[in-house]
Each structure stands twice: as C-alpha cells, then as structure tokens.
Amino acid sequence: EGDVTDYIVTGAWSKKALEEGKKYTQANLAAKGDNKSIPTPASWKLSEGSKYVHYCDNETIGGVEFKSVPEVGGRLLAADMSSNFVSKPVDVGKYGIIYAGAQKNVGPSGVTIVIVREDLLGNAR
C-alpha cells in the first residue's frame, strides 16, 4: 500500500492488470494504446520511483504483441506472457517477474507459471 506502480495498457489483459493493481498500489496508467498498437515509448509517463512497470507481452484479443523487451529506465519489469509463453526465446534476466496462464501454450486451465528474479525472492517473504 502506498507504492507507485506503472502500467502500459495495450488491450484487454493489461487493462485488467491495471484494475487489479489499483487494489493494492497507487497504479499509474503510464501509457494507453488503442487496442491495435503499442504507444510510442517516448509518450510513456513512467513514475519516478515506481516499484515496477507492468505490460502484457501479447494482447491476443487485438493482436498487439511487443517485438522486443520494453526499455523502462532500469525499473523492475513485470510481464504477462500468457499468450506467447514458450513461443519465442526470452531473456528472463531482463525481467523482475514473468507470469503466464499455462492454458494457452503449456498446460491445463488454472495452472500458472511464474518466473521471479532470485534477488526479489527475499522481498516476497
């Protein structure tokens, strides 16, 4: 509570993440796309001192997919990769956390995969 977090909203899934984030943090809408494209990074309004920047790597409803890892100025990067998990190589070292619902590419509904950077695990306890 009280922490500031940033969200890049490019479609339905990242919009849901922002709404969920508002329940727990001061969630900032740093950028909003039109459900068809990614807003230019120069237009993003990232908060000073935000705890993380969240985005959805592939918004399947509108077909919006990031082709590279967003540059967020050294901030912790959190990504929903439910729609493209294991579909391409990912440098997990660039992320603080990656999560994915397994039902699209890996396993049955209800299973979630989470990859957390090791140095963050102590903060989660």
N, C-alpha and C positions, 0 to 999 in steps of 0.2 A: 504494500500500500504506500502510495506517495511516489513510487518510482515512475519515471517517464520512460515510455517505450514508443517506438516509431513503427508505422505500418505502411507498406507500399500496397495499395489496393488496385488490382488489375482485373478483378472479376468476382464471381460469387463466393469462392472459397476464401480468398483473402479478406473479403468484406465480413464474412462470418468470423474469421480470426480476429479482426479488429473489434467487432462487437463483444467477443468473448474476452479479449484483452481489457476492455473497458471495465469489466467486472473486478479486475484485480490490480490495475495500474492506471496511471494517467496516460492513456493510449492516445497518441498523436497520429492523425491522418497526415503522413508526410508527403504522400503523392496519391493521386487518384486517376486511374486510366478510364477509358471509355468502354471497357469490356471487350475491346478489339485490338488494343495496342498497349504498349508499355510507355508510361510518361517519360520524357527525356530526363536522364539523371540530373541535368542542370536545373530542372524545375523542382526537384525534391527539396522539401523543407525538413531536414533532419534536425532533431532537437539536440541542443548542447547537453552533453552528459546523459543521453538516453542509454538505458540498460541494454537494449538490443534493437535491431531493425528486423522486422519480420516481412517475409514475402512468400508467395506461392509460386513455385518454380514453373508450374504448368497449369493454367486455368483451362480445363478441358471444355467447359461449357461454351466459352467464347473463343477457344483456340489460341489463347495468349500464352506463349512459352518464352522464358528467358533463354537466350542463346549463350550467355556467359554469366559468371558469378557477378552480382551487383557489387560495385565499389561503394562502401559505406564509411569511408574515412576512418578505418581502424575500429569501428564499433563492432560489437558482437553481432553476428549474422544468424538469424533463425529462419529455417526454410521448411515449408510444407512441400514434400516431394512425392505425395501420394500418387499422382498421376503419371510420373515418369521414373519412379524408383527402379533401379537396375536396367534402365533403358539406355544409359549412356555412362561413360566414365565421370566420376565426381571426385574432385579433390576435397575430401572431407576436412582437411586441415584448414580450409578457408572458412569453416563454419563453427559456431558455438554449439548449435544443435540442428539436427535434421530429423524430421519425423515423417512417417508415411503410413497411411492406412494400407494394409497388405492386400486388401481385396482386389485391387486393380492389377497388380503385377506379380505378387509373391505368394499369397496365401488366402485363407478364408476370411470372410467378413468378420469384423470385430478384433482382428489381430492388428496391433500397431507396432511398427518398428521405430525405435528411437536411437539415434547416434548422438552422444553427448561428448563434447571435448573433455578430456580427462581432467584438466585443471579446474573445470567447473563443478565436478562431482562433489568436491568438499563443500562448496557453497550451497548445494542442494540438500545437504543433510541437516 
